[in-house]
């Protein structure tokens, strides 16, 4: 972002405040507190767009486990030395293979497992679609198990009372879609496309050059309310008009009075972003976030994780969704952080794509967890103790490869598994398993957690697990108590 685009954004985007973005919300009456009150639970959905294969991350098959070397050479099996199992962990992973080339990432998934295996659970699943948008939406609706609402909407309904924006969504594709069930509009996802600029959209006039004073603006707003009250339209029943007025007159001032333009400001003072010239300042959390996410403001995924942390820390949201889209992130030096079309670039180069993108996912999840652990919450615990990360993905990838090939493309496949991280789950466990002769995963008993080769786990089981862990009840919820701490 250069100085000109920054100034243009302040002069236009901020003026819109949230009367445009907040039109998706129902009337808001209670103000958000400076920090989340005790008892809330928090959901972070990280979207592994394009088909993150569990075999290429936390449920790998070693070549030595396959009956013959010839058979191993035709499967998604890895050399033993490519697989790491940190001390104390019952979960192993594919290392960062350091493949080099155009797409690469330095973060090693083994570091993630070593740091968080106690809260880490691998859950197998057999998906029901290999269409990206359909499968993505089923990943967050449990294929309609809760009447069609998304798990983010369900969590916002359960834990979002009094929050300004209970459900914020920075993802793309099917992960961005609302559910199909009637829910209060206040819990629908508030879409944020530019997390580094979101703070300036939470205030109607601060930061705008030569803006009138706060007292003058309040006089103008008061006059507008008075005129609205005597308008002929005021006597005509209109749910849409009532909703608009309450959003404008209550939610927008709530965003302003919470000082989110400061608390959520990820930009730092620089010649290109002269915050002080406009009486703005970086978030007090900015330095700590920059230390944890060194590419803050440049890397879209790291920036999304940073705003997710701030939204929860400052009592704005209880559900935040983010993840890589199908457009890669470019650094100023021209290097590319993501593979094009994210995990779906596996069609061209399966191993490179999966290894690069899983490293990206685990890197931002690691940073988010570490930041959540720094915030005290609810009787001496931390925000992390009340949180759950669900790495949602479309589907798996095909399980076979040309014999002995190290560079090959893979197709979509229903069979897969998902990654969950939370102190509320029985961590350091794989629920289900994988058959090394086919690389197909199998299920488990949700009531006990014990593996069952004849059990098929579906998207509804994943949805039910998140709901069960975060105290969200609904008719038809699968019993997943065997996975809870």
N, C-alpha and C positions, 0 to 999 in steps of 0.2 A: 504494500500500500504506500503510495507517495502522498506528499502533502496536499496536492490538489484533490485527489480522490477522498482523502480524509476530511477536508473542509467541505467538499460537496456532500459527503454523507451527513456531517453534522447539520448542515443547512437544510437538508431535505429529509433524510431518513429519521432523524431524531424528532422532527416536527410531527411526524405521523404518530408518535408515541405508541399507543397500543389500540387506538380506536379502530385501526385497520386489522392488526393482528389479533386483537382481543374480541373481534366479532364472532369468533368461534367459541366464545365462553358464555356461560350463563351469568346472570347478575351475581356480583360478589359483594358480600356485606361485612365480613369480618376481616380485619387486617392481619397480614402475616407478621409473625414475631421475628425478632432479630435472629433467632436460632430455632431449629425445630423443637417442639415440646416433647417431653418424654412419652414413650409409648408408640411413637410412629415407627414404621418399617419403611425401608427404602429399596427400590428396585432399579438396577442399571442393566439395560439390555444392550449388549454389544452385537451388532449385526455383522456376521461373517458372510457378506454378500457374495453370491456366486457358487456356493457349495464348498464349505470347509470340510474336508475329509478327516474324520476322527482317526483313521489309520495313519495319517500323516502328522498327527499331533500327539495326543495322549493315550492312544490305544494302538501302538504300532505292533506289527508282526515281525519277529526276527527271522531271518532266513534259516537260522539253525533250528527253528521250531517247526519248519515245514518238513514233510516226510522225506523228500529228496531234493537235492540241489536243482535238478532239472525243473521240478515243480515250483520251487521257490523263485526261479528265474522268470516265471510267467505271471507271478502275483505281485501285488503291492506289498512286498516284503523288503525289509531293509537289512543291510549288513549289520551284524551285531554291534560293531563299533560305532554305527550311526545312532544307536539308541542309548539314552542315558537314564539312569535310575538313581537319583540323589540319595544319600544316606538318610535312612529313616522313612523314605517314601515307598509306599506300595504301588505308586503310579510311576510309570516311566514315560518317556517322550522321545520324539525324534529331535536330535540336536540341531542347532543351526549348522547347516552343512557347508557354509562359507563357499557357495558355488561361484561367487563373483559374477561377472557379466553386467548387463544393464540394470538388473533388478537385484537388490541385496539389502540386507538389514543386519546390523551388528548384534542385535539382542538375541540371546540364546534362550530358547524355551526351557532348557534345563535349569536356568537361574530362576525362572518363574516357579517351576515345580519345587525346587529346593526351598524357596522362600514361603510358599503358600500351600504346600501339600496337605497340611492339617485341615485346611478349609476347602480342599479341592475334591470334587466328585465328577466322575465320568459316567454318563447315563446313556445307554444304548437306545436306539429308536429305529423304527421302520417307517419312513415317511409315506405320504399318500399322493404326492405329486412331484413331477420333475420339471414343471413349468416354474420359472423363477418367481414371478409375481404371485402366483397362486401359492406356491410352497412357502414363500416368505410370509404371506399373510396367515397361512395355517400355522406357521411356527409361533406366531404371537396370539392367535385365537384358539390354539389347541384344536384346529380343524372344527371350530364351532362348538366346542364342548360346553362353553359357558354362555349359550344363547347367541354366540357370535361376537361378544365383546372381546377386546384385546386384553391381555394380561396387564398391560400398562393402565388401561382404563379401569380395570377391576381393582388394581392397587390404589389408583387415585381415588376411587369411590370409597375405599376402606380407610385410607390414611391421609386423604387430601383435604379434609375439612379445615377451613381457615387459611389455606395456602393460596397465594396469588395465582400461581401457574402450576397446579399439581402435576401435570403430565406434559413434559417438554420432549419434543422429538426432533433430532438432528440427523436422522438416517435418510434413507432413500428407498425407492421401489415399494415393494409390498410391505416393508417394515414401517413405512410412513402412512399407510392407509388406516383410517378409523375402522372400528369394528362395525358389525352389521346389526347389533342389538341396540334398542333404545337405551341411552344413558344420559345423565345430565350433561349438557354441553360443556360445563366447566371442567369436566374430566377428559374431554377430547384432547388429543395431542396438540400442543401449541408448536407450530413448525418454526424452526430456527435454521436458516441456511448459512448465516455468517456468524459463527459464535464469537469471533474477535470483535464484532461490531454490535453485538446484541445489547450491550449495556446502554449505548446511546439511543436505542429505541425504547427505553423504559422511562424516558422523561420528555415532556412536551416542549421544553424551551431551554433547558440548561445546555450550554455549549454552543448555542446558535449565536453567531456574531450579531451584535447590536440588538439582541432580543430585548423586549420591554422588561421592566423589573417584575419580580414575583407579585408584588402588590397590584400592579397595573393588570397583569394577566388574570389575577384572581377577580378583579373588578369586572373584567371583560367576560370571564366565565360566569360570574354571578348574573350579569346582565343577560347573557345568553340563556341561562336557566329560567330567568323571569319571563323572557320573551317566549320560550318554549311553553311555559305554563299557561300563557294567555292565548297561544295559537289556537285557531279553530281545530287543528288536528289533535290537540290535547284532550278534547272531549270524546274523541272517537276511539273505541277499543282497538288496540293494536299490540299484540304480543311482541312483534318484531320491534316496534318503536320503543316499547317499555324496556325491552332487553338492551337495545342500543343506548338509551339514556342512562340506564344503570351502569352499563359498562363504561360509558364516557364519564359519568359523574362520580362513580365509586371505584371501579377497578383502576382506571388511569391515575386518579389521585393516589390510590394505594400504592401503585408502582413507584410514583414519584416520592411519596413520603417515606417509603422504605429505603430510599437512597440507593437503589439498585444501580444507578448510573455510576456510582463509585464502587460498590461492592462487587459488581460483575465486570468491571473494566479491566480487560486483559491487555490492552495496549499500554506501553510504557512511554515515558517522556523521551522524545527524540526530535531532531530537526524535522523529520517527516511527519511526526505525530506530536505537535506542540500542545499537549494537553493543558499546560498551565496558562497558555494564552487565552483559553476559553473557560478558565476556572474549573477545570476538570483534573482528576488525578487517577493514577493507577490504583487498582484494588490493593488494600493492605496485604492480601494474600499473594500478590503478584510476584514478589521475589521468591517465595517458597515454591510457587508453581513453576516459575522459570527454571529453578534448580532441578525440579523433578522432571519437567518437560522442556528440555533445552531447545527444542524447535517450536516453542510456543509462538503462535501467530504466523508461522510459516508452514508447519505441518498441520494439515486440517485435522487429522485424527488426534494428535496430541492436544490441539486447541479445543476440540470437542470434549475430550476427557477433562480438561481443565474447567470448562464452563459447567460440565456435569457436576463436578465437585462443588463449585461455588453455589450452584442452584440448590443443592441439598444443604450445604453448610449454613447458608443464610436463610433457611426456612422458606424458600420459594417453591420448591418442588419435592415430590416424594417418588417420582418415576422419571427417569431420563433415558432416552434411547439414542444411541449414536453408533457410528461405524463407518468403515470405508465404503464409498460408493463405487460406481463403475468408471469414474474418472480418476486417474492416478494423481498423486501429489508430486509436484515438481519443486525442487529446491532452487534457490537463486543461482547456484553453480551449474544447473542443468541436470543434476542427478535426479533419478526417479525413485521415490520411496515405495510406491505400490506397483504391482503389475497392472496393466490395463485390464479393465472390467473385473478387477479384484480377483476373487478365487476362480472365476469362470475362465480366466486365461489358462486354466488347466487344460482346456481344449487344445492349446498349442504346446504347452510345456508343463506337464503336471507337477513334477518334482520341484522345479524352481518356483512355480507359483505357490504351491502349498507351503513350502518352507519359508518363503519370503513373507507371505501374508499371515501365517500363524505367528511368526516372530513379531509382526506388527501388532497383532491382537494381544498377545501376551505382554508386550512391552507397555501398552497403554493401560491394560488391566492392572499390571504391577504398579504403575505410577498412581493410578486412582486408588488402589487399596492402601498404599503407603500414605497418601494424603488423608484418606478417611480415618486412618488410625491416629492422626495427629489431633483430632477434634474430640474433646471430652463430651460425653453425652449420656444422660440417663443413669444417674447413680454410679459414677465412676467408670462406666464403660466408654467406648468410643463409638463414633458413627459407624465404623465398620461392623461392630457387633450387632447392629440392627439392619445390616445391608445384605443384599444378594446380587451377584452378577450372573446373568444368564447370557451365554454366548449362543445366540440364535443363528441358525444357518438354514439355507434352502433345502439341502439334501446332501447325500454323499456323492462320491465319484465311483466310476467303474473300478472293479477290483483286479483286473488283469492288465498285463502289458505284453508287448512283443517280447519274445524270449530274450532275456539278457539285455534288453534295451535300458539305457539310463536316461534317454530323452524321448518322451512320447506324450501323446495327448490322451486325455481321459474324457469319458462321457458322464452324463448325469446318472445317478443311481439312487433308488429309494432307501437302501440300507445305509445306516450311518450311526452316529452317536453325538451327544452334545456335552459341552463343558459348563459346569456350574461351580461357583466359588462363593462360599458363605460360611461364617461361623455357626449358622443355624442348621447346617447339614452335617451328616456323618461324613466327615472328610477323610481324605487318604483312602478312598475306595473307588473301585470300578464296579458299577452296578450293571450286571449282565456280563458279557464277555465276547470274545471273537474266536472263531474257528480258524486255526492257522492253515487248514487245507483249502479253505475257500475265501478267507478274509471277510466273511460275512459275520456281522455281529448278531447276538441273540439276547433275549430279554431276561427278566428277573421278576420276582414276586415283590410288588410294591409294599406289602404289609410287613415283610421280613427283610427285604433287600437281598435275599439269596438268589443266585443265578438259576434260571430255568430255560433250558434250550427250546422248550415248546411254547414259551410265552413271547408274544409279539407286542412290543411297546409302540405306542402311537404318539402323535403330537399332543393328544389330550392328556397323556400321562405326564409329559413335560410341563404343560400348563398347570396341571393339578399339583405337581411338585412345587412349583413356584408359589402357587396360591396357598398350599398347605404350610409352607415355610414362612410365609408372610401374613398368616392369620386371615386369609381371604376365603370365605366359605361360599359355596354355591351348590345348587342341586345338581347331582350327577358327578361331583368331584371324585376322582379316583383316590383310593386310599394309598397314600405314599408315605405313611408313617414310618416304614422301615428305613427311610432315608433321612429322617429327621433326628437331630441331636436331642 
